[in-house]
Amino acid sequence: MKKASIAAIFFIFGIVIGSIGSYTITSKQINALQDQVESLKNDKEILQDEIASLQKDKANLENRVSELEAKNVAIDGEPIILAVRFSPKGGAASQVIYWIGRANESIHILIYSFTLDSIGDAILSAYHRGVDIKIVFEKSQISKYSEYFRLAEIGVQVRNDTNPNFMHHKVAIIDGYIVLIGSFNWTDSADEENNEDLLVIRSHDLASDLEQEFQRIWNTGR
């Protein structure tokens, strides 16, 4: 407790004791009491400002910790597997949706078959919050069931592969360091029926290598 607060308590206590006998308080005592009250108010305001500043510092620190935890950067630079999912019904689609939902800057995708509306919805949500999204589809798999047309109509950048054979990748590169890769196509059959795998890997090096492949295919797509 601050000295001013202690002094005020003793001062008030003295006034009360003194007034018991006389039942009178002088104007000088009243003025002194008012001064003490004003001093306490000022102390309270200063303390509130200090608390607000500490709370702001705490919030900034928590945000920074969250960023570092999300990146979870390994000092030795080794890739770290964040998740492994298997189909059927092993949560692969949910993992794709989860990581798309965490994207802050970019999502670059090479996908053979993509018909799942739930993943399409996640991509549209990321698009509307300003994430840079580019997707290359395998042209032979673009049909009325494909997410290609729905995403293109909204404004998402989509292209189809020009390889005369197949573009068989199933890869998403998120924010330049998260990689989703495996046999898992983004379809109901892959999620509910087929035996498939999906790995989520955090690695700047792997993401960089796959980004080069993405750019090569993107630049030749149409």
N, C-alpha and C positions, 0 to 999 in steps of 0.2 A: 504494500500500500504506500502511496506517495506521502511525503511529509505534509503537503498541503491538506490532504484528506485527514490525516491524523490530527493535525492542528485544528481543523474545523470541528472534528468530533469533540475534542477537549474544550474548545471554545464554547460550543453549543451546550455541552454538559455543564460548564461553569456558569453560563447564563441561567440555565434552568435551576441549578442549585441556589444561585444568588437571588433569583426571583421568587423562590419559595417563601423567603422571609418578607420581602418588600412588596411582592406582586407587581413590581414595576420594572420596565426595561427602558433604558434611556435611548434617545435617538442615535447616540454615538454607537451604542451596542447594536442597534438595528442596522446601521450603516456598515458596521464591521461584519455583521452576519451576512448581509447582502453581498459584500465583497467576497466573503468566503464561498458563498453559493456560486457566484460568477466564476470564481477560480476553479471550483469543482466542475462546472459546466465546460470550461475550457479544457480542463484535464480530460474530461470524458470525450470531447470532440477529437482531441489529439490521439487518444487511445483508439477511438473508432477508425480514424484515418490509418493508424499503424496496423490495425487488424485487417482493414480492407487491402492495404498494400501487401501484407503477408499472404492473404488469401489469393491475391492475383499472382504472386510469386509461386505459390503452391500449385495453382492451376497451370501456369506456364511449365513448371517442372513436370507435372503429371502428363501434360501433352507431349513434352520431349521424351519422357520415358516410354509413352505409348508408341511414339514414332520409332524409337530404337528397338522396342520389343517387336513391332511389326516387321521391321527390316531384319532384326536379329542377326546383325552382320557378324560373321565368323572372322576372328582375327587372322586365322591362317588361310582364309579364302576358300576353304574346302566347301563343296556343295553340301547342303543340308536338306534331307528329305523331310518335308513338312507333313505329308500325308500320302497314304497308299490306299486306293479303293479298288474293289473288284465288283464286277457285275456277274450275274443279274442281282438287282436290288441290294447293291452294296454301298449306295450313297455316292456314286461317282458324279451323277448330275448335280447333287446338292453341293459337292465340293466345287464344281465349276461355277455354280451360282454364287457360292460364298466368296470365292476369290475375285470374281468379276465385281461383286459388291464392294470389295475393299480397294479397287483400283482408284488411284488419284490422278494419274497423268496419262497413261496410255494402255491400250489393249490391242495387240496385233495377233491375228488369228489365221492359221492355215487349217482348213477343215474339209475333210472328204464329204461327210454327210451331216447335215444340220437341219433337223426338223422339230426339235423340242421348243415349244412355245415358252416354257418356263425359263430356259436359258436366253431365248430371244428377248423376253421381258427384262431380264437382268441387264442385257446389253443396252436396251433402250433406256433403262434407268441411268446407266453409266453415261450414255450419250447425252442425256438431258442435264446431267450435272457437269458437263464440259470435258469429259474424258475423250482423248483422241483415240478413235476406234477405226481400225482398218481390218477387213476380212477378205481372204481369198477362198472362194468355194471351188470345189471340183465341179467342172461344168456338166459332166454327165449326171450329177446328182441334183442339179437344179430343176425342180419340178414345182407343181402347184402346192406341194406339201413343204417345200423348202422355206426356210426363214429368209432366204435371199431377197425376195420381192418385198416382204413386209419391212425389212430393215432399210432397203434402198429407198422405198417410198418415203420413209420418215427423214432420210438424209444421211444415214450411216454410210460411210465409204465402203463399198463392196466391189469386188472384181471376181471374174472367173478365170481359172487357170487356162493357159494356152498350150500346155503340154499335150501333144497329140495322143498320148497314152493317159495315165492317171496321175493326179496329184493326190497322193495317199496319206499325206501328213494329217495328224490330229494334234495340233500344237497351239497353245496360247501363251504369249509373252506379256506379262503384266508389269507395268512400271519399270521395265528394264532389268528386273532381277528375280521375278517369280515366274516359273515355267510350269505349265500344265502339259503333260505329254503322256502318250500311251496308245493303246489300241482303241480306246473308247471314242466312238462317234457320238455326236450329240443328237441321238435319236431315241425314240421310245424302245425300239427293239434292243438297242445296245444297253439301255438302262434296265429293262425289265426281262429280257430273254437271253441275250448272248453272254458268253464268257468273255469278259473284257477286263482291261486294267487301266488305271489312271494313277500317275505319279505327280505329286506337287513338290517341286524342288526350288529351293532358294539358292541361286548362284548367278552372280553377275557375269561370270565367264561363259557359262552355258547359255544364259539368256543372250549374251552378245553374239555367240556363234549362231544361235537360232535366228536372231534378228537379221544377220547377214543373209541367211537362207530366205527368210521372209521377204526382205527387200528385193532379192533377186527375182522371186516369183511374183511379187507385187508389181515390180517394174515391167515385167513382161506380160502381166495379166491385162484384162480389158473388161 
